């Protein structure tokens, strides 16, 4: 039930309502995960993050091998070529373990700034090689177009 307050309401009701509005506004705006983003924009980006994260986690779960960059590159290259993504140069021994561990530990909840870092890595960083990998009729590159 929504309580309506007007200038004709008793003064105590007006003050309590005003205090309650300020308290709620502060609680809603002071969320450590949204970092100042509106609820709507955070949820929109979080939905996109979840879809992209799932693409990456599924791919790395299937084709990444800890401490074996040769096997990782063989399996990933084979799968990428299968879907028409050619010319990938592979991971280096130095980036194989950290990259795989990073992807496989992506999780919720996530801060807006961490989502943005992930999106940046997918757009033009060390995860860009997989941004056009098709999964469920889309790819990370297409999903990233809707980030607010």
N, C-alpha and C positions, 0 to 999 in steps of 0.2 A: 504494500500500500504506500502510495506517495503522499507525503505530508505537504500541504500547501501552506506557505507562510506569506502573510501580507502585512502591509503597514498597519493594518487594523488588529493584527494578532497581539496578544499580550507581550510586553517588552521582554519578559524572561524567555518566552518561546522564540522570539526573534533572535535574541542573543545566543541561546543554545543552538538554534539552527545554524546561525552564522559560524559559531565555533566548530560545529560538526562539519560544515562544508569545508572550512579551512583545514581541519584535521584530515579529512578524506583526500582533499586535493594534494596535501603534502605527502600523504602515504602513497598515493598513486604516482606522483611525480618523482618520488625518491626511491626508485627501485634500482638496486645495484646491477642487475642484469641488463636492464634497458638503457642505462647510462644516458638518461635524458630523452630517449626516443619515445614517441607516443606509444601507447599500448597497441594501437592499430598497426603502426609501421613496424614495431618490433615483432608482432605476431605474423605479419606478412613476410618479413625477412626470415623469421624462424621457420616458417613453412618451407620456404625455398632452401634454406640451410639443410633442413631435414631430408629433403629430396636429394640434394647434391651429396650430402654426407652419405646417404644410403648407397648411391651409385659408387662412390669411392670406397667405402668400407666393403661392399660386396666384391668389387674388383680386386682390391688388395687381399681380402680374405681368400680369394680363389687363386691368385697368381703371384703373390709376394712370398718370398722365402727368406727368412731371417738368416743372416750370415752366409748367404749364397746368391751373390749378385748375378752370377752367370745363369743360374736356373731362373731367377726372377726375370732377367732380361729375355731369356728364351721364351718363357711362358707368356709374359706380357706382350712381347713382340708378335708372337703367334696369334694371340687373341685380338690385338689391335689390327693386324693385317686381315684377320678373318672378317672384321666389320668394315674394312676399307680404309683404315688409318695407316698409311705407309710412311716410311722415312723416319720413324722415331729412333733416336740414337741410343736409348737405354739409360739406365741409372749407372752412376759410378759406384765403386765399392764404398766410397766415403758417404754417399747419400742414401744408399740402400736401406740400412737399418733405421736411421733416424726418420726417414720419410715414411717407411712402413709403420713404424711404431706411432708416429704422429697421426697418420690416417686411422689406424685401428684403435686409437684412444679418443677419437672425436666423440663428443657426448653432449648430453643435456644435463642441467641447464647450461647455457653459454651466454657470456656477456656479448653485448653488441660489438664491442671493439674486437673481440676474438672472432666473431663471425666475419667482420670486415677483413681481418687478416687472412682468414681462410678463403674468403671470396677473392681476395687479391692474389693469393697463391694459385688459385684455380684459373684466374683470368690471365695472369702473366708471370707466375712464379714457377716453382719447381713441380707444381701439379698440373700445369697447363697441358701437358701431353695427353691427359685423359679428358679434357673438357668437352671434346666432341664425341666421346664414347656414348653410343645410344643405349638407353635403358628405359623400358616401359614407354616407348614412343617419344622420348625427349632426350636431351643431353644437358650437361651443366651449362654449356655456353648459352643455350636458349633460356634456361631458367634464370640465369644471371641478368638477363635484359630487364627483368621485372623488379630488381632490387630498388628499394626506395632510399 
